[in-house]
Amino acid sequence: MKDQPETNKLLEQLKDKYDAIGQDLDTHLEGLLYSEPITYWDYIQTDALLSLQIQRTTLPDEMVFIIYHQINELLFKMILWEIQQVSHHKNLSVQFFSERLMRVSRYFDMLTSSFNIMTEGMEVEQYLKFRNTLTPASGFQSAQYRKIEFASTDLINLIDARFRGNIDRNTSYEHALEHLYWQAAGKNFKTGEKSYLLKSFEERYKNEFVAFTKEYNTINLYAKFKSLPKDDQQNPELKNAMRHYDYTVNITWVMAHYNTALRYLSHGDETKEATGGSDWAKYMLPKYQKRIFFPDVWTAQEIEDWGKNV
């Protein structure tokens, strides 16, 4: 075999790589002689992925419901992956920030448009039968979605609007988490008693949420935005990306979710409870809580009118 400069260069680079971690290059090269070539199904773990759809009923449309929500969770993972890159970036530029925000927005655009799968893709009669087997589970219990909120904005912007005046940065994380907007969906409005939906959710994730909110306290997307030089904060491309993401998550996607719930749970004068027992209308509608991730990129009038015209 003729001497190939490119091959020799690659071998030198590989030697440097393995020397740096105290490994022998020849051992790794010999290992390549016996390794199997990668296949699509092994790389994507197709068999494992397709084994995760377990129905609780014999109704065919339950499979649509399961797969749809698993796709949502995969997209949530992609969103958290992009946010993590911004939050942990040491020398954040406007371009990098804007590009990653638009990636996240595209994922949420996809989530929004995909609600047609739920809205038009299941028979109402089938859904109303198999949903009873889901009680008391609820999409409310998506821990990844809660983490997206925590990683997007200061915790005060996720506090129930009724309690924001009494909570600040000196408030303990545990106390603040007790007053998040979505707590209202898991408590009896009159007694304040927590439902099983909320109790089980907190039992599984509360400690994880406290640790996560501490981690993102000063590096969430809003905090990273406010840490940029003033001129960068006024960059039109970045502001537009911030506005697009904020509106997409807290208005467009929420309303698509709400309208889908409306199709299945509201008939005439009767409105059914969500599977977890929450007052889903007041929990979901933007005008009640005015969830806004980035208040600085909106005018006072836009904040005042948030969610009123949808």
Secondary structure, 3 states (H helix, E strand, C coil): CCCCHHHHHHHHHHHHHHHHCCCCHHHHHHHHHHCCCCCHHHHHCHHHHCCCCCCCCCCCHHHHHHHHHHHHHHHHHHHHHHHHHHHCCCCCCHHHHHHHHHHHHHHHHHHHHCHHHHHHHCCHHHHHHHHHHCCCCCHHHCHHHHHHHHHHCCHHHHECCCCHHHCCCCCCHHHHHCCEHHHHHHECCCCCCECHHHHHHHHHHHHHHHHHHHHCCCCCHHHHHHHCCHHHHCCHHHHHHHHHHHHHHHHHHHHHHHHHHHHHHEECCEECCCCCCCCHHHHHCHHHHCCCCCHHHCCHHHHHCCCCCC
